[in-house]
Amino acid sequence: MLVGVGNMGHALLHYRFHERNKMKIVMAFDVDSHKEVGTKTPDGIPIYGISQIKEKIKDADIKTAILTVPSVKAQEVANILVDAGIKGIMSFSPVHLHLPKEIVVQYVDLTSELQTLLYFMKKEHD
């Protein structure tokens, strides 16, 4: 499941995980007032309001979430995810999350990755 249907969230929703790794995003969430809540992606992934997250996660027995919300909301949403039963979070928000030690968090920092790429490209050409 994915939380945060902004630019990054849309990109991930359209990425065909299941064709490459037998993984797939089965549902997405955003604020209840988001214009896409109540719709589905072209691939049929339903988009729900965050107020339904606990019920939907429990019904689908989901344990992993991708977090693509603004930094200022990351901790609040991560707490909701943990409360709903999520055990693993991939976070694209550039803030450290304070969660129980049994929750596995993988941080994806695109700025850091790009800096690493540029460093090695420069090193190759020196």
N, C-alpha and C positions, 0 to 999 in steps of 0.2 A: 504494500500500500504506500501511497505517497501523500504527504501533507504539504500544501502550498502550490497552487495552480497558477503561478506566475510564469515568467519567461523560462527559468530553469525547470520548473515543474512541467511545463508544456513540452520542453525538449525531451525530458525523461519519459513522459507519457507516450511520446511518439517513437522512442527508441525500442527496437524489437528485441528486448532481452530474451524472450522465450525462444526465438529462432536461433540464438547463439548459445545460450546456457541453460535452457530449460527453466528459466526464471521468468516471472511476469508480474507486472503490477496489476492487481485485480480490482482495486478501487482507489479513488483519490478524494481528498478533503480540502476544503478551504473555508473561510469565514462564511457563515450562513447567508450573508448578503451578497456573496460573489455571484456575478451574472451567470456563471456556468453551473452553479449548484442546481441539481435536478436534471442535468443533461448527461449525455455520454460522449466519450471521445469517438472519433471515426472507427476505432477498433473495438468499441463497445464497452469501454471502461467507465463505470458510473462515477459521477462526481457528487459527493454528499457535503452537507454542511457539517462543520466541526461539532455541532451539538449532538450529532448522531454517531460520533466516532466510537464510543464505548460499546453501544449496541451492535454496530456493524462489525467491529473487530471480533467481538465475542462470537457472533453468529458464524463468521467465516474462519474462526480459529487462526487468526493472523498473529505472528510473533515478531515480524520485522517491518520496519518503516523507513522510508526515505523522507528526510526533512529538508524542505526547500523554502522555508519561511524567512521573512526579514529577521536580521540579527536580534532586534529588540523583542521579538516574539518567540525566539528559539527556545529559551528556557521554559517559558509558560507552556508552549505546545509540547515540549519533551516531557514535562511533568504530566500532562494529560495523557500522552501516549503510554507512559509507564503505568499510570493509574488504570488505563484500559487493558493492560496485560502485555504490552510490547516488551520484548526481551532484547532486541537489537535495533540500533538506529544508525543509519548512514546520514550524517549531517553535512549539508552544504553551507551551513551558516558559520561564519568565521568567529564564533565564540565558543569558549569551553563550557560544556554543559555539566552541571553539578547534579549527578544522578546516583542512585544506589549502586554499590560496587558490583552487583550481579548483572547489571545492564551493560551490554557490550555496545560501545559507540565507536564508529569509524568516521573520522573527519576527512572531508574532501575539500582541500583548499586550492582552488583553481589558480589564485594569484601565485602561491608558492610553487605550484607545478610549472606555471609559465616562466617564473624566474629561474627555475632549475633548467628548463629547456634553453632559455636564452643564455644562461651561463655556459652550458656545454657547447652551444653553437658558437659562442665567442671564443671559447677555449680551442675549438677545432680550427678556427681561422687565425689564431695568433701564431 
